[in-house]
Amino acid sequence: MLGAGSWGTTVASVLTRRDHESLIWARNPETADEINAKHSNERYLEGFSLPARLRATSDLAEAASHAELLVVGVPTGAFRDTLERVRPDLHPWIPVVSLSKGLERDSLLRMTEVIKEVLPGHPAAALTGPNLAKEIMSGMAAATVIATEDLTVATEIQRVFRRGLLRVYTNHDVIGCEVGGALKNVVAIATGIAQGLGVGDNTRAGVISRGLAELTTLAVAMGGEPSTLAGLAGMGDLVATCISPHSRNRHVGEQLGRGRSLDDILAEMGQVAEGVKTVHAAVQLADRHGLPMPITRTIHRVITGDITAERAYAGLLRSHPAGHESEPG
């Protein structure tokens, strides 16, 4: 497991409890020492105990050289560099699973596309869905999706991850699953702003619903299947991220709605809110495919400081005449 944030640590814990020998790489040596000595990761999972069998290292070469399955849970901004650094020590052909929900800002690539580009010959998969780390650590039931074009590989990875109340489904539509996982973070910022402004549940429901339409339209334009966005990787993840108080992207939006600056919000969090970076790539993809995507474009203007959160909501749902509900926009 590369990455000792909240989700990476949670997945490593799940795999360890599944009786797999798991090694997690932490960029910070102090985090690795804490996991090994105290069986905790207080910065990201305060109050939770980790399996005693879970081992950690700050040596990236050690983590890569022992891997029979590589799971990558670093932020999207560090994803390519991390893969390039592990490449010399990685065994050939082992599957690589992305936990990162976002798009590479400059190339606009999905994370499995980055895997294929940096590590050719390695089966690439994405684990995605409504998976809030602290709820899974608390033992609550959850469902997730392992997405890869080769369903034989997907079934084997499914077997590795399946445990207890964590129900793991397979899906061949990698595009739909990854676009849903990336774009829901942008919509979560929008619904968080609504919460911060106190504009009401009707508005939030409208933004979530139209947000689903936007990410579905983009996914289909990129080659995904609309049915995927009605499932766990689309609607399921969108709802969880938009309504949960544990959601970092929703938190960013809520604080923006209260009038705080983005820089102050991110500095206080000390964690990555992927939607802040993904929105830049999402707008470029919307331009590439000729899609209106008004919610995405509005949040982009808020993030770049072009308009305030309050002004965004004053016109968000009436930025242009509404057409048929099945149409984007």
Buried (B, 14 or more C-beta within 10 A) or exposed (E): BBBBBBBBBBBBBBBBBBEBEBBBBBBEEEBBEBBBEEBBBEBBBEEBEBBEEBBBBBBBBBBBEBBEBBBBBBBBBBBBEBBEBBEEBBEEEBBBBBBBBBBBBEEBBBBBBBBBBBBEEBBBBBBBBBBBBBBBBEEEEBBBBBBBBBEEBBEBBBEBBBBEEBBBBBBBBBBBBBBBBBBBBBBBBBBBBBBBBEBEEEBBEBBBEBBBBBBBBBBBBBEBBEEBBBBBBBBBBBBBBBBBEBBBBBBBBBBBBBEBEBEEBBEEEEEBBBBBBBBBBBBBBBEEEEBBBBBBBBBBBBBEEEBBBBEBBEEBBEBEEEEEEEEBB
